[in-house]
Amino acid sequence: MIRTLASALLLGCAGAAGAANEPGPQATTPKLEGNQLTMLDAALAALPAQRPGVTDVYVLGVAGDVDEDVFPNEVAYLQELSAKRWNAEGRMISLVNRPALGNGGVTPVQATYDSIGHALRGLGQKLDPNEDVLFLYLTSHGLHDNSVYLHTDRDQEDYLAPEQLARLLDQAQIGNAVIVVSACFSGAFIPALWSPQRMVITAARKDRPSFGCGNSDSATWFGRAFLIEALNTTNDFGAAYRLAASTVRRREKEQGELPSEPQFHAGKTVATVLEQWRTGLPETAAVPYPFVYQRPSGAKTLSPKSKPANRNRKG
C-alpha cells in the first residue's frame, strides 16, 4: 500500500530516513521520460555557459506538492527575484508539482527524485564547481523521518532524504552551493550536507514543524520571511537567514505556535565566494510578490486557538 502523506505525518517513516541511497520501492512518481525528459533537457541546454573569471549563480527551484499553491508560488517568484537581483536571468531550472489550474497552461517539468538528480547533473556540467554557485531552493512538506515529500498527482509520491540529496550533489560534482530546504523537520539536512563549499539553510530544526501551508496563504511563513522580505533587503544569504529567523520567531510567538527554530550552516569556502560575488552586484529595487491569497467566499476567519490542527503546518 502506498504510504500516504497523512499516515507518514502521524506515524513517521517505516524505517530510517536515508537508510537507502536510492528511492525505496514505495516511490510511485512517473519516470523521467518522454516529454518531461525532453523539456528538462531543453531547459538545461538553454542555460548560458559560465563565464570564466566571473562568479555566476545558477538556480534550481523545486516545489514538491501538487496539492498546494504556496510551493509553486515561491519557485515562480524565485525565478524573477534571482533574475533581477542576482544577475541570474536565464540561469534557473524549475521543477514544479503544480496544482491543476484548469486553464490549459503548459505542464511544467515535475519535481521527482529522478528529475532533481537529472537537473543537478546537467547543472554540474554547466557551472564551474570552484568559481560558480548553485542556489537550490526546495519547498514542500517535510516528514517526521526528515525527508521531503514529492507529490506529483493522486497516488504518485516519493520522498527525498537528506543523505539522498547529498549523494545527488556529490554525483553531479556540484561545488559551491547554497541549499535552502523550506519544510518541516528539515534541520537534518544540515549534518547530511555539511561541507566547506555549502551553505545550508532550513526552515525548522530536525524535530520541529514549520508553518504556512494548507492553501491558507500565498506563501509559507519561512518562504515569505526569507525569499520575499529578507532577500529584497540584502543579497547576503546569511544576513537574510537571520532576518527571516527573527521574523518567523516573532510570528510564531504571536500565533502561539511551537517555535520552528530555523537552522543555518555556512562553510568557509562558499562564504568567501559569495562575498566576492556580492561585490559585483548592482543596486536593484525590491521585487514585488505577485501572488495574493484569495479567501474562499463564506470562509470563516479562525483565531489561532480555534483553527484546525495542522492547518498552518508545512509538515
Backbone torsions as a table, in degrees:
resi	resn	phi	psi	omega
1	MET	NA	141.2	-179.9
2	ILE	-66.3	136.5	175.9
3	ARG	-78.9	109.0	-177.1
4	THR	-80.2	161.4	178.1
5	LEU	-59.2	-44.1	-176.9
6	ALA	-60.6	-46.0	-178.8
7	SER	-68.6	-34.7	179.0
8	ALA	-65.8	-37.6	179.3
9	LEU	-67.4	-39.3	-176.1
10	LEU	-80.3	-36.5	-171.6
11	LEU	-107.7	-12.8	-174.7
12	GLY	80.6	-169.7	-175.8
13	CYS	-90.2	142.0	175.1
14	ALA	-80.2	80.8	-175.6
15	GLY	119.3	164.7	-175.3
16	ALA	-73.8	139.2	176.8
17	ALA	-65.0	135.1	175.0
18	GLY	75.3	8.5	-179.9
19	ALA	-64.7	-30.9	176.4
20	ALA	-100.8	155.5	178.3
21	ASN	-91.6	-9.3	178.9
22	GLU	-125.3	160.6	177.5
23	PRO	-56.6	142.0	-178.1
24	GLY	-74.4	175.1	-177.1
25	PRO	-65.7	-12.8	-179.3
26	GLN	-82.3	-5.8	178.6
27	ALA	-64.1	125.8	-177.6
28	THR	-127.0	14.3	175.6
29	THR	-72.7	154.8	-178.4
30	PRO	-63.7	151.1	173.9
31	LYS	-68.1	151.0	176.8
32	LEU	-80.7	99.0	-176.7
33	GLU	-157.2	175.8	175.8
34	GLY	58.5	-136.2	-175.2
35	ASN	-63.8	-35.1	178.8
36	GLN	-62.1	-45.5	178.4
37	LEU	-65.4	-41.0	179.3
38	THR	-61.6	-44.1	179.7
39	MET	-64.8	-41.5	-179.1
40	LEU	-67.7	-42.7	178.4
41	ASP	-63.0	-37.3	178.3
42	ALA	-66.1	-40.6	178.6
43	ALA	-65.4	-39.6	178.3
44	LEU	-67.1	-41.4	179.7
45	ALA	-64.5	-30.3	-177.5
46	ALA	-79.4	-11.1	179.7
47	LEU	-62.6	134.9	177.2
48	PRO	-63.3	148.0	176.7
49	ALA	-66.5	151.3	176.1
50	GLN	-70.1	151.6	-175.6
51	ARG	-103.5	113.8	179.2
52	PRO	-55.5	133.3	-179.9
53	GLY	86.4	-3.9	179.7
54	VAL	-123.6	135.1	175.9
55	THR	-82.3	110.0	177.5
56	ASP	-100.8	140.6	174.8
57	VAL	-102.5	123.6	172.7
58	TYR	-105.6	143.2	-170.7
59	VAL	-122.0	134.6	171.5
60	LEU	-124.1	116.2	178.2
61	GLY	-107.5	130.7	-176.8
62	VAL	-126.8	118.8	176.0
63	ALA	-110.8	116.2	-162.4
64	GLY	-88.7	-26.9	-170.3
65	ASP	-116.3	121.1	-177.5
66	VAL	-66.8	-19.9	-173.4
67	ASP	-83.6	-7.6	-173.1
68	GLU	-132.0	139.2	-176.3
69	ASP	-76.9	-28.2	-172.1
70	VAL	-59.2	-36.0	-175.9
71	PHE	-70.0	-52.6	175.8
72	PRO	-64.8	-29.7	175.0
73	ASN	-56.4	-47.9	-176.0
74	GLU	-66.7	-39.6	179.8
75	VAL	-68.0	-40.2	176.9
76	ALA	-62.1	-41.3	178.8
77	TYR	-66.5	-38.0	179.3
78	LEU	-57.9	-36.7	179.6
79	GLN	-61.5	-43.9	179.5
80	GLU	-71.1	-42.0	-179.9
81	LEU	-60.1	-48.7	-176.5
82	SER	-68.0	-33.4	178.6
83	ALA	-68.2	-41.5	-173.2
84	LYS	-87.4	-29.1	-175.3
85	ARG	-109.1	-17.3	-175.5
86	TRP	-118.8	8.7	-176.5
87	ASN	56.9	36.7	-175.9
88	ALA	-111.4	23.8	-180.0
89	GLU	-59.4	130.3	-179.0
90	GLY	81.8	-2.5	-176.4
91	ARG	-108.7	32.4	-179.7
92	MET	-126.7	138.2	171.3
93	ILE	-111.9	132.3	178.4
94	SER	-114.8	130.2	173.4
95	LEU	-119.2	112.7	-166.6
96	VAL	-133.6	122.5	167.7
97	ASN	-93.6	96.7	-169.3
98	ARG	-103.6	137.6	176.0
99	PRO	-58.4	148.8	177.0
100	ALA	-65.4	123.6	-176.4
101	LEU	-98.4	-13.6	177.2
102	GLY	71.0	21.3	-178.0
103	ASN	-116.6	11.4	177.8
104	GLY	71.3	19.4	-179.5
105	GLY	-67.6	165.1	-179.8
106	VAL	-69.0	133.0	177.1
107	THR	-70.7	126.2	179.8
108	PRO	-76.1	170.3	171.4
109	VAL	-69.8	125.5	-175.1
110	GLN	-74.5	153.5	177.9
111	ALA	-92.0	105.6	176.8
112	THR	-132.4	170.0	175.5
113	TYR	-55.9	-45.6	-177.4
114	ASP	-65.0	-43.3	-177.2
115	SER	-70.5	-35.1	176.1
116	ILE	-62.5	-46.3	178.7
117	GLY	-62.2	-42.6	-179.5
118	HIS	-65.5	-42.3	179.0
119	ALA	-63.9	-41.6	179.5
120	LEU	-64.6	-40.1	178.4
121	ARG	-63.9	-41.4	178.2
122	GLY	-65.1	-41.0	177.7
123	LEU	-65.4	-37.4	178.0
124	GLY	-61.4	-28.2	178.1
125	GLN	-80.4	-18.3	-178.7
126	LYS	-89.8	-46.6	-170.4
127	LEU	-90.5	157.6	173.1
128	ASP	-86.3	119.7	-172.9
129	PRO	-65.6	-18.1	-179.8
130	ASN	-101.1	-28.3	-174.5
131	GLU	-98.3	-35.7	-175.2
132	ASP	-98.6	176.4	-178.0
133	VAL	-136.1	134.1	168.6
134	LEU	-93.8	129.2	171.2
135	PHE	-106.9	111.2	-179.1
136	LEU	-108.7	120.4	178.9
137	TYR	-117.0	114.6	-177.0
138	LEU	-116.2	114.2	-177.2
139	THR	-126.4	124.8	-178.8
140	SER	-173.9	-169.1	170.3
141	HIS	-76.1	146.3	171.6
142	GLY	-113.2	144.9	-176.6
143	LEU	-105.6	164.4	-177.0
144	HIS	-60.8	-24.2	178.6
145	ASP	-83.3	7.0	177.5
146	ASN	76.7	8.1	174.0
147	SER	-86.1	162.5	177.9
148	VAL	-103.9	138.1	-173.6
149	TYR	-84.5	129.5	176.3
150	LEU	-118.7	111.1	-170.7
151	HIS	-129.4	110.4	-173.8
152	THR	-97.4	-25.9	-179.5
153	ASP	-172.5	177.7	179.2
154	ARG	-57.2	129.5	179.8
155	ASP	62.7	22.9	175.4
156	GLN	-125.7	102.0	-175.0
157	GLU	-147.5	157.6	179.3
158	ASP	-154.7	176.6	-173.7
159	TYR	-143.8	136.0	179.4
160	LEU	-112.7	110.4	-179.1
161	ALA	-85.6	156.6	179.9
162	PRO	-54.8	-43.7	-178.5
163	GLU	-67.0	-30.8	177.6
164	GLN	-68.6	-42.0	177.5
165	LEU	-63.6	-40.9	177.6
166	ALA	-58.5	-41.6	-179.5
167	ARG	-67.5	-41.6	178.6
168	LEU	-61.9	-40.8	177.9
169	LEU	-64.2	-42.5	179.8
170	ASP	-65.7	-44.1	-179.6
171	GLN	-63.0	-34.6	179.6
172	ALA	-79.9	-6.0	-178.6
173	GLN	57.2	42.2	173.3
174	ILE	-77.4	125.3	179.2
175	GLY	-90.1	-100.9	-179.2
176	ASN	-66.5	131.6	-177.4
177	ALA	-151.5	141.7	167.5
178	VAL	-111.0	120.0	-174.0
179	ILE	-119.6	118.2	179.5
180	VAL	-112.9	120.7	178.2
181	VAL	-113.7	105.7	-177.7
182	SER	-101.3	91.0	-175.5
183	ALA	-163.9	161.0	172.5
184	CYS	-61.0	149.8	170.1
185	PHE	57.2	27.0	-171.7
186	SER	-85.7	-5.3	-178.7
187	GLY	-59.5	-21.5	179.4
188	ALA	-67.2	-15.2	177.4
189	PHE	-69.6	-22.8	-177.0
190	ILE	-67.5	-55.3	178.4
191	PRO	-62.8	-32.3	-179.3
192	ALA	-68.6	-32.4	-175.1
193	LEU	-103.1	4.0	-174.3
194	TRP	-52.5	126.4	-179.7
195	SER	-167.6	149.1	174.4
196	PRO	-60.8	-23.3	-178.2
197	GLN	-95.0	7.8	-176.6
198	ARG	-126.4	137.1	166.5
199	MET	-108.2	127.9	-177.3
200	VAL	-123.8	127.9	-179.5
201	ILE	-126.0	130.1	179.6
202	THR	-126.9	152.7	-176.7
203	ALA	-76.3	-15.4	-176.0
204	ALA	-155.7	163.2	172.1
205	ARG	-77.2	174.1	-168.2
206	LYS	-67.6	-16.9	-177.7
207	ASP	-122.2	24.3	-178.7
208	ARG	-130.3	144.4	173.5
209	PRO	-79.2	159.2	165.9
210	SER	-113.2	177.7	-166.3
211	PHE	-134.3	162.7	170.2
212	GLY	113.1	9.5	176.8
213	CYS	-97.6	-158.3	179.9
214	GLY	85.5	14.3	-178.4
215	ASN	55.5	33.1	176.7
216	SER	-104.6	6.6	178.2
217	ASP	-159.8	175.0	179.8
218	SER	-95.6	-4.2	177.0
219	ALA	-155.4	155.0	174.5
220	THR	-71.3	163.3	-178.8
221	TRP	-61.6	-45.9	-179.4
222	PHE	-70.9	-41.3	178.9
223	GLY	-58.7	-42.1	178.8
224	ARG	-65.8	-45.5	-176.7
225	ALA	-66.9	-38.3	-175.1
226	PHE	-87.8	-57.7	-175.0
227	LEU	-71.4	-52.9	-167.3
228	ILE	-81.1	-39.1	-175.8
229	GLU	-96.3	-60.5	-172.9
230	ALA	-66.1	-44.6	-176.4
231	LEU	-76.6	-1.0	170.3
232	ASN	-94.4	-5.3	177.3
233	THR	-111.0	-18.6	-178.7
234	THR	-153.4	148.0	172.4
235	ASN	-100.6	8.3	174.5
236	ASP	-87.1	108.9	-174.6
237	PHE	-64.3	-33.8	176.6
238	GLY	-65.5	-45.0	178.0
239	ALA	-64.9	-37.9	178.4
240	ALA	-63.9	-39.8	176.6
241	TYR	-59.7	-45.6	-177.5
242	ARG	-64.5	-40.6	176.1
243	LEU	-62.6	-44.4	-178.2
244	ALA	-66.3	-42.4	-179.9
245	ALA	-60.9	-39.6	178.6
246	SER	-66.5	-42.3	179.2
247	THR	-63.1	-45.6	-179.9
248	VAL	-63.9	-43.3	179.9
249	ARG	-59.8	-42.2	179.9
250	ARG	-66.2	-42.6	-178.8
251	ARG	-67.0	-40.7	179.1
252	GLU	-63.2	-38.7	178.0
253	LYS	-65.3	-42.7	179.3
254	GLU	-63.3	-35.9	-177.2
255	GLN	-90.5	-2.0	179.1
256	GLY	71.7	29.2	-179.1
257	GLU	-95.0	154.6	173.7
258	LEU	-63.8	128.5	-177.7
259	PRO	-57.7	131.3	180.0
260	SER	-78.5	-28.0	178.0
261	GLU	56.9	71.5	174.4
262	PRO	-52.7	151.7	-173.4
263	GLN	-122.6	158.9	-174.3
264	PHE	-151.0	137.9	169.0
265	HIS	-142.4	134.7	176.8
266	ALA	-128.2	118.4	173.7
267	GLY	-72.2	149.7	-175.3
268	LYS	-65.4	-37.1	-176.7
269	THR	-65.9	-50.2	-178.3
270	VAL	-67.7	-32.0	178.3
271	ALA	-62.4	-39.2	178.7
272	THR	-67.4	-43.1	178.8
273	VAL	-62.8	-42.6	-179.4
274	LEU	-66.4	-36.4	178.0
275	GLU	-62.3	-42.2	177.8
276	GLN	-66.5	-40.4	178.7
277	TRP	-60.2	-42.1	-176.8
278	ARG	-64.1	-30.7	-177.8
279	THR	-66.1	-21.7	-179.5
280	GLY	-95.4	1.6	-178.2
281	LEU	-85.1	137.7	177.2
282	PRO	-78.1	162.7	172.8
283	GLU	-71.3	129.3	-179.4
284	THR	-134.1	157.2	178.9
285	ALA	-78.0	162.1	175.0
286	ALA	-63.7	149.5	-179.0
287	VAL	-102.0	115.5	-177.7
288	PRO	-63.5	145.0	176.0
289	TYR	-86.1	120.5	-170.7
290	PRO	-84.0	-8.6	-172.7
291	PHE	-98.2	135.1	-179.6
292	VAL	-126.6	131.0	178.0
293	TYR	-72.7	127.6	176.5
294	GLN	-105.1	109.8	-180.0
295	ARG	-69.3	128.4	-178.4
296	PRO	-56.1	144.5	179.1
297	SER	-58.0	129.5	178.6
298	GLY	86.8	-5.0	-179.7
299	ALA	-69.9	141.5	-179.4
300	LYS	-88.7	144.3	173.6
301	THR	-80.9	124.3	-175.3
302	LEU	-103.8	137.9	173.1
303	SER	-77.5	159.3	-179.6
304	PRO	-53.6	-36.0	-176.2
305	LYS	-77.1	-21.7	-175.8
306	SER	-105.1	-2.4	-178.0
307	LYS	-69.6	152.4	179.5
308	PRO	-61.5	150.2	178.0
309	ALA	-56.9	136.7	176.1
310	ASN	68.8	8.8	-177.3
311	ARG	-55.7	-39.7	-175.9
312	ASN	-104.5	4.1	-178.0
313	ARG	-77.5	135.0	175.0
314	LYS	-72.9	-30.3	178.8
315	GLY	-63.6	NA	NA
